[in-house]
Amino acid sequence: MRKSPLLISTLIPLALASCATSVRFDVEHPPIVDLRGVHSITVAPFERGSFRAFEYLSGHVTSSLAAGVQNNAWRGNLVFVEPQALAHVPQHDLWRHVDVVITGRIIDVRSGHNTRESTRTIRGEDYRVLTVTLTVIVDIEYSYIRARDGRILGTFRKTQQASETAEHLRRLPRSGGGNRPGGGRHGGSSHHPGHWSHPDWNRPGPWDHPGWFNPDRDRDQGRGRGRRGGRPGGASVQRHTWEESLARVAIARFSRAMDREIAPWTTTEERSLRRRSGNEPELDEARRLVRMGRYDQALRIYREIYEQHGNVFAGFNTAILYAANERFAESLELLEALHRGLMASGQNTPRFIRREIERMAGFVNGFRVLEEFRASDAGDPLNVAVVARNEPANAREARGTVNLGLAKIYALSEAIACSGDASIWPKLVASADADALEGRWFMRIPDSAPSLLWFVVADGRNNLYITQMPLSIFETVVLNTAHMARLD
C-alpha cells in the first residue's frame, strides 16, 4: 500500500526527533536568598503584621514557615532558633541572638464554593442531594531580614489553596416511609434539615452548630464568589467552620516550598546535541559514545573537530559536554567564542547558542555564589554551634525521653542561670522536638561538643527547666521536669 505524501512528511520529523542524542547533567544552585555569612535564623510571629481578622490564623502560618525552615536548615548549615525563645527579646537586640529573621503577614483569605443538585434513591426513598465543593485560598507575604542592619535579603508572595467536597441529603416529601439518613422525629417532613455526608461531620464536632453552612442560602452563589462579606483583608474567617479547617490545610502547605530559599538545590538539565545533515562518520562515533555514557571520549572527538575545522555544531556539543563534566566556566567561554566568531564573519548567532550562553552564565555565577556561601560557614561571628547534619561522620546522636508531650529540648555546653540569660546562645549545641505521644526525642550533636551536656526543657507554656547536672550523651537521656530546676 502506498503511503500518502502527507503521512511521509509527518513521519520524517518524528524519525529525526527520535534519533536526537541528548546529554543529561546535574547543576547545583545556591539558595535563592543570599545567606552568605548567615548562621542562625528564626521566624517572627506573623500575628504582629497580619490584619486583626486573620490574627488567630497567623499563628498557623508562623508554625508552618518554622517547620519549613527546620526541615531544610541543616542542608544550609543553619541553626534554627525557636520563635518562643526570642519572645521577650526587644527587636533592636535580636541581632545579638540571631542573624536573619523571617517576618511577614497574611494578605488575604478568600473562599468560594460550587454546588450541584441532583436526586438519589436510597432504600426506595428519594432524596435531594446537594454536592458542595468548597475552596479556600490563602495569600501570604514574607521577607528575610538581616537582623544586624534590617536589610531585606528576599521577599516572597505565595498562595496556597485547599478544596474539599461534601454532600447534603434531604428526603423529598411524599416519598414513603422507612429509614433514611438524618432521620428523626420529623418523619418525612420537608422541613427536616437533612444530613451531611462527610467522614468527620457524622461525628460530634463544631460542624454540628446550627447555620455553620447553609446550602439553601449558598447554593445559588455559584463559582468564583468570595467569602461572605467579600472585602479582601476585612472579613474574618469564622472559627470552627469548614472554611477555617480548609484554611489551616492550605496554610500547612507553605512549609513545603521553602527548600530552595535557604539551602542549595539541584536541577537535572537535558540538552540535545546538534548535528549537520549528511554522513559524518567522526560525529556519528561521538554521538554513539554519548549514548553509551562515555562523555569524556566523545568530548575529545568534538573538541578536535571544532579546533581543526571550526565546525559550529561540534563546538556547541563540546560546550555541552564541558558542562556535563561540571566545567561550566570553560563551557561559557567556548560558547562566547562561537558567538564572537559568527558575528565577525557576518553571520547571525543561532538562537540555541544565545540561549545557552544565558543559561551557562547563570550556572557560572551561581557556582561562584555557592562557593562563597560554603566558605562563609568556616567562621561564626556569633559563636553559635552549627549542627553539621549533612556530615553524619562528624556528628553523634543523642537520644532520650521527656515526661511531657509537645516539649522542646535544648542541649547546652554550659548551664544558664535564668530564662532570660543571653549567654544561652554561645552555649547552645543542638535542639529537638519531643514526640507528642511518647515523649521520645533525638538530636545530632557536633563532634566538637563535649560528651557531658546540660539539657533544658521548654514546655507548651514557655516554662523552662534545666537538669541539675550535665548528662552523658552516650546513654539514654531521661528528662523529668519534676527533678529539674525551673528557670525563672
C-alpha positions in Angstrom: 0.0 0.0 0.0 1.4 3.4 -1.0 1.8 5.9 1.8 0.5 9.4 1.2 3.0 12.3 0.9 1.3 13.9 3.9 1.9 10.9 6.1 5.5 10.6 4.9 6.1 14.3 5.6 4.7 13.8 9.1 6.8 10.8 9.9 10.2 12.2 8.7 10.5 14.9 11.5 9.3 12.3 14.1 12.0 9.9 12.9 14.6 12.6 13.1 13.5 13.6 16.6 13.7 10.0 17.8 17.3 9.9 16.6 18.3 13.0 18.7 21.1 12.5 21.1 20.7 14.2 24.4 23.0 14.8 27.4 21.8 15.0 31.0 23.7 16.6 33.8 23.1 17.9 37.3 23.6 21.6 38.3 23.8 22.7 41.9 22.4 26.1 42.7 22.9 28.4 45.7 20.0 29.3 47.9 17.6 31.8 46.3 18.1 34.0 49.3 21.6 35.3 49.7 22.5 33.8 53.0 26.3 34.1 52.8 27.6 34.7 56.3 24.3 33.7 57.9 24.5 31.0 60.6 21.2 31.3 62.5 17.6 32.0 61.5 14.2 32.4 63.1 10.6 33.2 62.2 8.9 36.3 63.8 5.3 35.7 64.8 3.0 36.6 61.9 0.4 37.9 64.3 2.3 41.1 64.5 1.8 42.1 60.9 -1.5 40.5 59.7 -4.9 42.0 59.8 -6.8 41.6 63.1 -9.3 39.4 61.3 -6.6 36.9 60.5 -4.8 37.1 63.8 -5.7 33.6 65.0 -4.8 32.1 61.7 -1.5 33.9 61.6 -0.1 31.6 64.4 -0.6 28.7 62.0 1.4 30.5 59.3 4.2 31.1 61.8 4.3 27.4 62.7 4.1 26.3 59.0 7.1 28.5 58.0 9.0 27.5 61.1 8.5 23.8 60.1 9.7 24.7 56.6 12.9 26.3 57.9 13.5 23.5 60.4 13.2 20.8 57.7 15.8 22.5 55.5 18.1 24.5 57.8 20.5 21.6 58.2 21.0 21.5 54.5 22.1 25.1 54.6 24.2 24.6 57.8 21.9 26.9 59.7 20.8 26.9 63.3 17.0 27.4 63.7 16.2 29.5 66.7 12.7 28.8 68.1 10.4 31.9 67.9 9.3 31.5 71.5 12.9 31.6 72.7 13.1 35.2 71.4 9.6 36.2 72.6 11.0 38.6 75.2 14.0 39.9 73.3 13.5 43.5 72.1 13.6 43.9 68.4 16.6 46.1 68.4 18.5 43.4 70.3 17.6 40.5 68.0 20.9 40.7 66.1 22.7 39.6 69.3 20.9 36.3 69.2 20.1 35.5 65.5 21.4 36.5 62.1 18.2 36.5 60.0 14.5 36.9 60.9 11.6 35.9 58.6 8.7 38.2 59.1 5.5 38.7 57.1 1.7 38.7 57.2 -1.4 37.1 55.8 -2.6 39.2 52.9 -6.0 37.6 52.4 -8.1 34.5 52.9 -10.8 34.0 50.4 -13.2 31.2 49.6 -15.7 30.1 47.0 -17.8 27.1 46.5 -19.5 25.3 43.7 -22.8 23.5 44.1 -24.5 20.8 42.1 -28.0 19.5 42.8 -29.3 16.0 41.9 -31.7 13.4 43.2 -30.8 9.9 44.5 -32.9 6.9 45.6 -31.7 5.3 48.8 -33.5 2.2 50.1 -36.5 3.1 48.0 -36.7 6.7 49.1 -35.9 9.8 47.0 -33.5 12.4 48.3 -32.4 15.7 47.1 -28.5 15.7 47.0 -26.6 18.9 47.1 -22.9 18.4 46.3 -20.8 21.3 47.6 -17.1 21.8 46.8 -15.5 24.5 49.0 -12.1 26.0 48.0 -10.2 28.3 50.4 -7.2 30.3 49.1 -4.7 31.9 51.5 -2.2 34.6 50.3 0.8 35.5 52.4 3.9 37.7 52.0 7.2 37.3 53.9 10.7 38.6 53.9 14.1 37.5 55.1 15.5 40.4 57.1 19.1 40.6 58.3 18.8 41.4 62.0 22.0 43.4 62.3 21.1 46.2 59.8 17.5 45.5 58.7 18.5 44.7 55.1 15.9 42.8 53.1 17.5 39.7 51.6 14.5 38.4 49.8 10.7 38.8 49.7 8.2 36.2 48.6 4.5 36.4 47.9 2.8 33.0 47.9 -0.6 31.4 47.5 -1.8 28.0 48.7 -5.3 26.5 48.5 -7.3 23.6 49.7 -10.5 22.1 48.4 -13.0 19.5 49.8 -16.3 18.2 48.7 -19.3 17.2 50.9 -22.9 16.2 50.2 -26.1 17.3 51.8 -29.0 14.9 51.6 -32.6 15.8 52.3 -35.5 13.5 51.9 -38.1 14.6 49.4 -41.7 14.9 50.6 -44.3 12.2 49.9 -41.6 9.6 49.2 -42.8 6.9 51.5 -41.7 5.5 54.9 -38.6 3.8 56.1 -35.3 4.7 57.5 -33.2 7.5 55.9 -30.0 9.4 56.5 -30.6 12.1 59.1 -33.9 10.7 60.2 -35.7 11.8 63.3 -39.0 12.8 64.8 -39.9 14.9 61.8 -40.6 11.8 59.8 -41.0 12.6 56.1 -41.4 16.3 56.6 -39.7 18.6 54.1 -38.8 20.8 57.0 -36.2 18.4 58.3 -32.7 19.9 58.0 -31.3 16.9 56.2 -28.0 15.2 56.6 -24.4 15.9 55.7 -22.3 13.1 54.2 -18.7 13.7 55.2 -16.2 11.5 57.1 -16.0 14.0 60.0 -19.4 15.6 60.0 -21.2 12.4 61.0 -19.4 12.7 64.4 -20.0 15.3 67.1 -18.0 18.4 66.4 -18.2 22.1 65.6 -19.9 21.4 62.2 -23.0 20.4 64.2 -23.5 24.0 65.2 -26.7 25.5 63.6 -26.0 27.6 60.5 -22.3 26.8 60.1 -23.0 26.1 56.5 -26.4 26.6 54.9 -26.7 25.0 51.4 -30.2 26.6 50.8 -28.6 30.1 51.3 -25.4 29.5 49.5 -26.2 27.1 46.6 -27.0 29.8 44.1 -24.0 32.0 44.7 -22.1 29.9 42.1 -18.5 29.6 41.1 -15.9 32.2 42.0 -17.8 34.1 44.6 -15.7 35.2 47.5 -16.3 34.7 51.2 -19.3 36.2 52.8 -18.5 39.9 53.3 -16.2 39.8 50.4 -13.7 42.5 51.5 -10.1 41.4 51.0 -8.4 41.6 54.3 -11.5 42.8 56.1 -13.9 39.9 56.7 -12.7 37.3 59.2 -12.8 33.5 58.8 -15.2 32.2 61.4 -13.7 29.7 63.9 -14.9 26.1 64.0 -16.1 26.2 60.4 -15.5 24.3 57.3 -13.7 27.4 55.8 -11.4 27.6 58.8 -10.4 23.9 58.6 -9.5 24.2 54.9 -7.6 27.4 55.6 -5.4 25.6 58.0 -4.8 22.8 55.5 -3.8 25.4 52.9 -1.5 27.2 55.4 0.3 23.9 56.3 1.3 23.6 52.6 3.5 26.7 52.8 6.2 24.7 54.7 6.8 22.6 51.6 8.0 25.4 49.3 11.0 26.8 51.2 13.7 24.3 50.4 15.3 26.3 47.6 15.2 29.6 49.6 17.5 28.6 52.4 19.7 25.7 51.1 21.5 24.7 47.9 19.3 22.8 45.4 19.9 20.8 42.3 18.3 20.6 38.9 18.8 18.0 36.2 19.5 19.6 32.9 19.0 18.0 29.5 20.4 19.2 26.2 20.2 17.8 22.7 23.4 17.7 20.7 23.4 19.4 17.3 24.4 17.9 14.0 24.5 18.7 10.3 22.6 16.7 7.8 24.6 14.1 5.8 27.1 11.4 6.6 29.8 12.4 9.2 31.5 9.3 10.5 33.5 11.0 13.2 30.5 12.9 14.6 28.5 9.7 14.4 31.1 8.0 16.5 30.9 10.8 19.1 27.2 10.5 19.3 27.5 6.8 19.8 29.9 7.3 22.7 27.5 9.8 24.3 24.6 7.3 24.1 26.9 4.9 25.9 27.6 7.4 28.6 31.3 7.9 27.6 31.2 11.6 27.7 35.0 12.1 28.1 35.8 10.2 24.9 33.0 12.0 23.0 34.3 15.3 24.3 37.8 14.7 22.8 36.3 13.9 19.4 34.0 17.0 19.3 36.8 19.3 20.5 39.3 18.1 17.9 36.8 18.6 15.1 35.9 22.1 16.3 39.6 23.1 16.7 40.5 21.7 13.2 37.6 22.7 11.1 35.7 25.4 13.1 32.5 23.3 13.0 30.0 25.3 14.9 27.9 22.3 15.9 31.0 20.4 17.1 31.9 23.5 19.2 28.4 23.7 20.7 28.5 20.0 21.6 31.9 20.4 23.1 30.5 23.2 25.4 27.6 21.0 26.4 29.9 18.1 27.4 32.1 20.6 29.3 29.0 21.4 31.3 28.2 17.7 31.8 31.7 17.4 33.4 31.0 20.5 35.7 33.4 22.7 33.7 30.9 25.5 33.4 33.4 28.3 33.0 35.0 26.6 30.1 31.6 25.9 28.6 30.6 29.6 28.8 34.0 30.7 27.4 33.6 28.4 24.3 30.0 29.5 23.7 31.0 33.1 23.8 33.9 32.4 21.4 31.4 30.8 19.0 29.2 33.9 19.2 32.2 36.3 18.5 33.3 34.2 15.6 29.9 34.1 14.0 29.5 37.9 14.4 33.0 38.6 13.0 32.1 36.6 9.8 28.8 38.5 9.4 26.6 35.6 10.4 23.8 35.6 12.9 24.3 33.6 16.1 21.7 30.8 16.2 19.1 31.2 18.9 20.1 27.9 20.6 23.6 29.2 21.2 22.4 32.6 22.5 20.0 30.8 24.9 22.7 28.5 26.1 25.1 31.4 26.8 22.4 32.9 29.1 21.9 29.6 30.9 25.6 28.9 31.3 26.3 32.4 32.6 23.7 31.8 35.3 25.3 28.5 36.2 28.8 30.1 36.4 27.5 32.9 38.6 25.6 30.5 40.8 28.6 28.3 41.2 30.6 31.3 42.4 28.0 32.3 44.9 27.7 28.7 46.1 31.4 28.6 46.8 31.3 31.8 48.8 28.2 30.5 50.6 30.1 27.4 51.7 33.2 29.3 52.6 31.2 31.6 54.9 30.4 28.5 57.0 34.0 28.3 58.1 33.6 31.1 60.7 30.7 32.0 63.0 30.8 35.6 64.4 28.0 34.8 66.9 29.8 31.7 68.2 26.7 29.6 67.8 27.4 26.0 67.3 26.2 24.7 64.0 24.8 21.2 63.8 26.5 19.5 60.9 23.7 17.2 59.9 24.9 16.9 56.4 28.2 15.4 57.7 27.0 12.4 59.8 30.5 11.1 60.1 31.4 14.2 62.2 28.3 14.1 64.4 26.9 12.0 67.2 23.3 11.2 68.1 21.8 11.9 71.5 18.6 10.2 72.3 16.2 10.3 75.3 12.7 10.8 76.7 10.9 13.6 78.4 7.8 13.4 80.7 6.0 16.0 78.6 4.4 15.9 75.2 4.9 18.8 72.8 8.1 19.8 74.5 11.3 21.4 73.1 14.7 20.0 74.2 17.9 22.1 74.1 21.4 20.8 74.7 23.9 23.3 76.2 27.6 23.1 76.7 27.3 25.0 80.0 24.5 25.8 82.4 22.4 29.0 82.4 21.1 30.9 85.4 17.6 32.1 84.3 15.2 32.1 81.3 16.5 35.5 80.2 20.1 34.6 80.3 21.5 35.9 77.0 24.6 33.6 77.4 22.5 30.7 76.2 23.3 31.4 72.5 27.0 30.6 72.5 26.3 27.6 74.8 23.5 26.2 72.5 24.7 22.9 70.9 21.5 21.4 69.4 17.8 21.3 69.8 14.9 18.8 69.1 11.2 18.4 69.4 9.8 15.6 71.6 7.3 13.1 70.2 3.9 14.3 71.3 2.7 10.8 72.2 5.7 9.1 73.8 8.0 12.0 74.6 10.9 10.5 72.7 13.5 12.8 71.0 16.8 12.7 69.4 19.3 15.3 68.1 22.6 15.5 66.2 25.5 16.6 68.4 28.5 18.2 66.6 31.7 16.2 67.2 33.3 19.3 68.8 30.7 19.4 71.6 31.6 17.9 75.0 30.3 14.5 76.0 28.5 15.8 79.1 25.8 18.3 78.3 23.2 20.3 80.2 19.6 19.9 78.9 16.8 22.4 79.0 13.2 21.5 78.5 10.6 24.1 77.3 7.0 23.1 77.9 3.9 24.3 76.0 3.6 27.3 78.2 7.2 28.5 77.7 8.3 27.3 81.1 12.0 26.3 81.1 13.6 23.6 83.2 17.3 22.7 83.4 19.0 19.5 84.6 20.7 19.6 88.0 24.0 18.5 86.4 25.4 17.7 82.9 24.4 14.3 81.5 26.3 11.9 79.2 25.1 11.7 75.6 26.4 8.1 75.3 23.4 6.9 77.4 19.7 7.4 77.0 18.9 10.8 78.5 15.8 10.7 80.7 14.4 14.1 81.4 11.7 14.6 84.1 10.8 18.2 84.8 9.8 17.2 88.4 13.5 16.5 89.0 14.8 19.6 87.1 15.3 23.2 88.2 12.9 25.7 86.9 14.4 28.7 85.3 12.6 32.0 86.2 
